Amino acid sequence: MKKKLAFSLVTLIAGFMLAIQFNLVNQPVVSDTRDMWELKNDLLKEQQTQVDLIEDISKLEGKIASYETKKNESKEEVLRDTLTELKTDAGLTEIKGSGVIVSIQPIKEEILLGERIEYISPVLLRRLINEMYRFGADEISISGQRYISSSVIRDINGQPKIDGYPLVDYPVEMQALTVNPKKLKQRIEGSELMDDFFIDNFEVQIKTPSGELTLPAYQNEINVEHMKPIMDGGES
Amino acid sequence: MWLPVFGLLIGITLGFLVDFDIPHEYSNYLSIAVLAAFDTLFGGIRAHLQNLYDEVVFVTGFFFNIVLAAGLAFLGVHLGVDLYLAAIFVFGVRLFQNIALIRRILIEKWSISRKKQKKNL
């Protein structure tokens, strides 16, 4: 019985193949009975389809190209934006905006009296800067020197210097950018710093110019000691 | 006896009913496979009549011959030699031989049974 079953299975497969082959060979040939005009019409239709397809292809290709360019541009743009942002934050770019001008100069009466004019104490200057930041100043420059996070004001050979630039020409002019110059002015005027400067024989005048102030970019190199850039795309 | 015939009929009707289409390029392979299948089938019938039938040999032979024939045809196409002709030739000759043998065996059996009948009479 089992023998017969296997044999029957094989005959079934053989029959199946035979039928399929028979079908394949005996496919009726459909004769083309269209006349010339019908053929022309059909050809026209097919040509229209071809044109449509080509149009679709070109459209899609255009889309792909625009996406590609957008992708590239956006990458570059984002990088560029970030770079500019970082540079702005670091104080490496010129910056404009509303602000106040703080000019510090020796009290005229003292000069008239013939007293020797001391330099501005770096400690006092640092305090003034800190206070100004506390009062809402965003960017500060002193005598055309941009004050950034790594700037130093210190006494070098008896002269107060900011990043190596001496602050000995009076009036020492500080420019500070802020959203609300009037408020900053009032807060500085109202602080004890005025008295401290007065004790050192300096007077402080604060102006709020109507126009925009322009703070110069930081001129020196920023030394980065404990970081280095990753080359060739990085390892991540 | 009738089960294999029944299977063949079922296979044929199934093949006609099922709208199973294969590309025209492969009709060569199918034809040679069909030939191989029939060669094996008749070989099996002959072996059965000669009491030499072995199921494993038959079934493996069936599939192996089909694959071999199709493979030969494929190779022929790629070599530019009509190798499938060789397969057709071999299978055709064997088909004739097998059918002839089957015929002889059947005639022999028939004549033996007739002699027996004559003796009985």
Interface residues (C-beta under 8 A of the other chain):
Chain A: K2 K3 K4 L5 A6 F7 S8 L9 V10 T11 L12 I13 A14 G15 F16 M17 L18 A19 I20 Q21 F22 N23 L24 V25
Chain B: L3 P4 V5 F6 G7 L8 L9 I10 G11 I12 T13 L14 G15 F16 F20 D21 I22 H24 S27 L30 S31 A33 V34 A37 F38 T40 L41 G44 Y53 E55 F58 V59 F62
